[in-house]
Amino acid sequence: MAISGRLYTMSFQNVTMSAVQDALAVYAGATKIFAVLSVNLGQVTATSVGNLRVRIRYLPTAVTAGSGGSAGTLKPFVSGDAAVTITGRINDTTQAISSGTAVDLWDDQWNVINGFLWVPPIPSRPPVCGLSGAIVVSIDTAPASLVVNGTIICEELP
């Protein structure tokens, strides 16, 4: 099943991370759903191996956005493409919650020396977030102070 929608990217650069947090979070509205096509995280300060737990989580309906970070800007891949309707947040140290049951879509370790790259195991079947839900990239191990960059690529679906 191929998906056909508009591609958007949201990223952050040179953010000091020293706490458990939702590094990247994308929220569906009441009219559009989206798929996650890739996630990457990297850092520029650590010189020794450190493994951090990282999860990609689906939060169903009635999501309360995280706080302590800032609004993220979802930018179109194609110049002049339509404005996005989904929204994003970055680096929320108070993590998002849902009145529904959260689903861990991916649970892994991020070796901070090597970086973290996630793509769907079946590229033509990425995880899709339902209406009023969210998908978050959660860092669940508090790192030593790291300067981090991260990007999530999403496809807003018709």
Rosetta silent file (secondary structure, phi, psi, omega in degrees, C-alpha in Angstrom):
SEQUENCE: MAISGRLYTMSFQNVTMSAVQDALAVYAGATKIFAVLSVNLGQVTATSVGNLRVRIRYLPTAVTAGSGGSAGTLKPFVSGDAAVTITGRINDTTQAISSGTAVDLWDDQWNVINGFLWVPPIPSRPPVCGLSGAIVVSIDTAPASLVVNGTIICEELP
SCORE:     score description
SCORE:     0.000 S_00000001
   1 L     0.000  109.552  176.192    0.000    0.000    0.000 S_00000001
   2 L   -83.617  143.150  178.823    1.663    3.180   -1.149 S_00000001
   3 L  -106.284  141.860 -179.117    0.730    6.337    0.680 S_00000001
   4 L  -131.258  108.600  179.133    0.363    9.616   -1.169 S_00000001
   5 L  -152.154 -165.058  179.224    0.383   12.866    0.730 S_00000001
   6 E   -98.423  138.321 -177.794    2.468   15.954    1.346 S_00000001
   7 E   -93.572  138.607  178.664    5.873   15.640    3.017 S_00000001
   8 E  -137.221  151.450  177.839    6.935   17.828    5.932 S_00000001
   9 E  -128.444  146.144  175.576   10.005   17.951    8.129 S_00000001
  10 E  -136.045  134.541 -177.854   10.547   19.277   11.643 S_00000001
  11 E  -145.132  167.494  171.002   13.929   19.572   13.287 S_00000001
  12 E  -138.081  154.037 -177.563   15.912   21.140   16.081 S_00000001
  13 E  -134.231  141.977  171.885   19.587   22.030   16.259 S_00000001
  14 E    52.831   47.042  177.338   22.115   22.520   19.044 S_00000001
  15 E   -99.784  129.284  176.591   19.718   21.901   21.936 S_00000001
  16 E   -77.778  122.072 -177.720   21.272   20.962   25.272 S_00000001
  17 E  -114.856  124.076  178.135   19.559   17.798   26.487 S_00000001
  18 L  -143.395   16.022 -178.260   19.988   16.638   30.078 S_00000001
  19 L  -143.697  159.486  170.670   16.551   15.284   31.040 S_00000001
  20 L   -58.440  140.096 -177.080   13.981   12.695   30.023 S_00000001
  21 E  -168.102  165.590  165.913   11.823   14.283   27.324 S_00000001
  22 E   -89.435  102.765 -177.228    9.771   14.096   24.162 S_00000001
  23 E   -66.752  -41.591  179.753   12.483   15.175   21.744 S_00000001
  24 E  -138.434  135.746  177.868   10.057   15.367   18.805 S_00000001
  25 E  -142.639  133.657  178.421    6.264   15.220   18.863 S_00000001
  26 E  -123.303  133.076 -174.618    3.774   15.559   16.017 S_00000001
  27 E  -116.832  126.720  175.295    0.064   16.065   16.688 S_00000001
  28 L   -79.721  150.267  175.466   -2.765   15.276   14.283 S_00000001
  29 L   -92.203 -158.615 -179.320   -5.711   17.626   14.190 S_00000001
  30 L   -87.477   -7.394 -175.708   -9.385   16.835   13.806 S_00000001
  31 L  -124.402  -14.615 -176.919   -9.251   16.651   10.003 S_00000001
  32 L  -131.055  142.429  172.378   -5.879   15.218    8.894 S_00000001
  33 E  -107.906  170.590 -179.940   -3.864   12.140    9.773 S_00000001
  34 E  -148.339  161.307  175.201   -0.156   11.623    9.130 S_00000001
  35 E  -117.898  148.859  176.156    2.501    8.938    8.748 S_00000001
  36 E  -100.048  122.425 -176.468    6.042    9.005   10.154 S_00000001
  37 E   -99.042  -28.203  176.048    8.659    8.268    7.496 S_00000001
  38 E  -167.997  157.893  176.173   11.889    8.714    9.459 S_00000001
  39 E  -140.076  136.128  170.663   13.469    9.955   12.679 S_00000001
  40 E  -139.335  146.733  176.950   17.085   10.790   13.347 S_00000001
  41 E  -134.031  142.459  175.746   18.970   12.022   16.405 S_00000001
  42 E  -149.785  163.850  179.577   22.609   12.991   16.741 S_00000001
  43 E  -138.446  162.239 -174.445   24.829   14.816   19.186 S_00000001
  44 L  -125.046    6.750 -175.010   28.011   16.832   18.970 S_00000001
  45 L  -118.414  -30.596 -176.650   29.531   16.813   22.483 S_00000001
  46 L   -71.623  142.937  178.827   29.856   13.235   23.865 S_00000001
  47 L  -119.506   -0.481  177.143   33.151   11.463   23.288 S_00000001
  48 L  -132.522  159.286 -176.556   32.332    8.118   24.918 S_00000001
  49 L   -62.230  135.341  173.195   29.593    5.551   24.455 S_00000001
  50 L  -148.626  123.819 -178.649   26.350    6.232   26.265 S_00000001
  51 E  -101.031  127.122  178.984   23.151    4.330   25.566 S_00000001
  52 E  -116.031  137.876  175.817   19.833    6.102   26.010 S_00000001
  53 E   -71.889  131.348  177.769   16.433    4.439   25.807 S_00000001
  54 E  -130.936  135.970  178.472   14.413    5.887   22.929 S_00000001
  55 E  -129.062  146.417  167.909   10.797    5.058   22.064 S_00000001
  56 E  -107.250  117.812 -171.972    8.481    6.008   19.257 S_00000001
  57 E  -119.712  140.281  172.286    5.031    6.155   20.844 S_00000001
  58 E  -101.137  124.363  176.667    1.529    6.510   19.472 S_00000001
  59 E  -109.891  114.845 -178.793   -0.811    8.436   21.740 S_00000001
  60 L   -73.807 -173.946 -174.445   -4.461    8.001   20.721 S_00000001
  61 L   -35.485  158.236  179.102   -7.234   10.552   21.072 S_00000001
  62 L    59.535   54.630 -178.974   -7.471   13.228   23.781 S_00000001
  63 E   -88.159  134.053  171.268   -3.754   13.990   23.880 S_00000001
  64 E  -101.237  117.093 -177.591   -2.400   16.618   26.242 S_00000001
  65 L   -61.081  151.119  175.829    0.693   18.104   24.638 S_00000001
  66 L   -69.852  175.504  179.138    3.943   18.117   26.540 S_00000001
  67 E  -146.324  172.006 -179.975    5.517   21.268   27.927 S_00000001
  68 L    96.319  -11.989  176.721    8.876   22.694   28.868 S_00000001
  69 L  -108.580 -131.791  179.138   10.108   22.746   25.278 S_00000001
  70 E  -152.683  167.299  175.677    8.802   24.783   22.386 S_00000001
  71 E   -66.825  139.857  175.321    6.584   24.654   19.333 S_00000001
  72 E   -99.919  154.944  179.182    8.227   22.974   16.370 S_00000001
  73 L  -108.120  116.270  174.919    7.820   24.185   12.797 S_00000001
  74 L   -85.577  118.943 -175.845    6.784   21.596   10.229 S_00000001
  75 E  -110.208  141.877  179.981    8.204   22.756    6.903 S_00000001
  76 E   -70.414  144.277  173.430    7.207   21.449    3.469 S_00000001
  77 L   -71.282  -34.139 -176.700    9.698   19.370    1.490 S_00000001
  78 L  -100.873  119.757 -179.677    8.370   20.840   -1.735 S_00000001
  79 L   -55.457  132.174  178.620    8.796   24.591   -2.079 S_00000001
  80 L    83.147    2.383  179.523    5.433   26.331   -2.350 S_00000001
  81 L   -68.145  164.096 -177.733    3.485   23.322   -1.064 S_00000001
  82 L   -60.788  152.406  176.082    0.363   23.869    1.036 S_00000001
  83 L   -64.649  144.790 -178.647    0.666   24.861    4.678 S_00000001
  84 L   -76.235  150.069  175.156    0.616   21.928    7.063 S_00000001
  85 L  -105.780  -22.079  174.989   -2.359   21.313    9.372 S_00000001
  86 L   -73.987  160.364 -177.704   -0.614   18.925   11.778 S_00000001
  87 E  -125.553  165.187 -178.796    1.433   20.563   14.541 S_00000001
  88 E  -140.822  161.388  174.100    4.666   19.789   16.337 S_00000001
  89 E  -139.250  155.069  178.963    6.625   20.327   19.511 S_00000001
  90 E  -132.236  142.207  170.564   10.276   19.814   20.371 S_00000001
  91 E    57.581   45.644  177.131   12.191   19.022   23.560 S_00000001
  92 E   -83.530  116.168 -179.713    9.283   18.846   26.027 S_00000001
  93 L   -80.933  -18.320  165.403   10.607   17.812   29.438 S_00000001
  94 E   -99.909  112.912 -169.790    7.048   17.265   30.651 S_00000001
  95 L   -78.015  153.710  179.033    5.991   14.514   28.288 S_00000001
  96 L   -63.928  150.333  177.190    2.711   14.299   26.371 S_00000001
  97 E  -133.891  163.184 -179.623   -0.062   12.087   27.767 S_00000001
  98 E  -134.903  148.819  174.583   -3.251   10.560   26.401 S_00000001
  99 L   -77.038  -14.405  175.679   -6.530    9.531   27.960 S_00000001
 100 L   -91.345 -174.581  179.836   -6.267    6.417   25.771 S_00000001
 101 L   -89.037  118.850  178.057   -3.712    3.643   25.970 S_00000001
 102 L   -67.745  145.731  179.611   -0.325    4.650   24.557 S_00000001
 103 E  -120.687  123.675  174.660    1.267    2.180   22.145 S_00000001
 104 E   -79.551  111.975  179.971    5.020    1.771   21.868 S_00000001
 105 E   -82.594  -30.450 -178.774    5.656    1.457   18.130 S_00000001
 106 E  -152.631  133.797  179.446    9.429    1.134   18.488 S_00000001
 107 E  -130.975  124.051 -171.988   11.640    0.656   21.528 S_00000001
 108 E  -153.047 -175.415  173.365   15.399    0.880   21.128 S_00000001
 109 E  -117.443  141.653  174.444   18.670    2.282   22.423 S_00000001
 110 E  -106.590  110.426  173.160   20.413    5.361   21.074 S_00000001
 111 E   -80.884  109.040 -169.924   24.177    4.991   21.212 S_00000001
 112 L   -62.522  -22.572  177.202   25.037    8.677   21.358 S_00000001
 113 L   -71.816  -40.583 -174.820   28.378    8.188   19.593 S_00000001
 114 L   -90.287  -15.831 -176.443   26.800    6.532   16.547 S_00000001
 115 L    84.557  173.409 -177.689   23.544    8.478   16.354 S_00000001
 116 E  -131.635  126.138  175.892   20.010    7.161   15.933 S_00000001
 117 E  -132.047  126.464  176.785   18.203    6.614   12.649 S_00000001
 118 E  -124.396  132.477  169.330   14.764    5.039   12.391 S_00000001
 119 L  -132.845  153.681 -178.865   12.846    4.215    9.239 S_00000001
 120 L   -57.753  139.464  178.863    9.788    1.945    9.069 S_00000001
 121 L   -58.492  -32.096  173.414   10.764   -1.741    8.851 S_00000001
 122 L  -117.487  100.705 -171.555    8.466   -1.971    5.824 S_00000001
 123 L   -54.170  -30.858 -179.817    8.971    1.362    4.025 S_00000001
 124 L   -83.486    1.183 -179.493    5.621    1.234    2.251 S_00000001
 125 L  -129.994   61.848 -179.452    3.814    0.691    5.590 S_00000001
 126 L   -70.884  157.913  175.763    4.833    3.531    7.938 S_00000001
 127 L   -65.529  138.318 -178.628    2.966    4.028   11.228 S_00000001
 128 E  -114.818  134.065  178.798   -0.047    6.281   10.775 S_00000001
 129 E   -94.803  127.620  179.060   -1.402    8.565   13.494 S_00000001
 130 L   -74.224  171.126  179.266   -5.181    8.788   13.750 S_00000001
 131 L   -54.614  138.286  177.707   -7.247   11.938   14.149 S_00000001
 132 L    62.408   15.248  177.767   -6.541   13.908   17.339 S_00000001
 133 L  -102.314 -171.175  178.912   -3.639   11.601   18.222 S_00000001
 134 E  -151.079  154.547  168.275    0.113   12.108   18.380 S_00000001
 135 E  -123.476  127.718 -177.178    3.362   10.311   17.693 S_00000001
 136 E  -122.956  147.375  171.551    6.265   11.211   19.951 S_00000001
 137 E  -102.944  107.013 -170.942    9.952   10.357   19.989 S_00000001
 138 E  -103.086  125.772  172.682   10.582    9.885   23.679 S_00000001
 139 E   -95.819  110.591 -170.371   14.039    9.912   25.278 S_00000001
 140 L  -103.476    5.894  172.700   13.439    7.859   28.431 S_00000001
 141 L  -121.643  124.987  179.190   16.933    7.888   29.913 S_00000001
 142 L   -67.827  118.900  179.746   18.229   11.207   31.226 S_00000001
 143 L   -80.847  161.353  163.800   21.490   11.858   29.384 S_00000001
 144 L   -63.465  165.035 -177.527   24.529   13.605   30.687 S_00000001
 145 L   -57.680  117.011  179.308   24.467   17.063   29.180 S_00000001
 146 E  -125.017  147.064  170.471   24.518   16.619   25.390 S_00000001
 147 E   -98.121  118.015 -165.898   24.153   19.076   22.534 S_00000001
 148 E  -121.693  148.120  169.907   21.647   17.353   20.257 S_00000001
 149 E  -121.448  150.673  177.711   20.147   17.698   16.770 S_00000001
 150 E  -157.466  153.926  179.829   17.053   15.835   15.597 S_00000001
 151 E  -145.155  142.101  171.277   14.643   15.538   12.667 S_00000001
 152 E  -126.669  137.138  176.922   11.326   13.838   12.004 S_00000001
 153 E  -114.688  126.502 -176.588    9.876   13.487    8.508 S_00000001
 154 E  -124.684  158.252  174.696    6.110   13.105    8.204 S_00000001
 155 E  -122.877  113.426  176.749    3.583   12.715    5.447 S_00000001
 156 E   -78.935  127.432 -171.888    0.275   14.497    5.943 S_00000001
 157 E   -99.655  148.740 -177.877   -2.389   12.349    4.360 S_00000001
 158 L   -66.942    0.000    0.000   -5.473   13.502    2.433 S_00000001
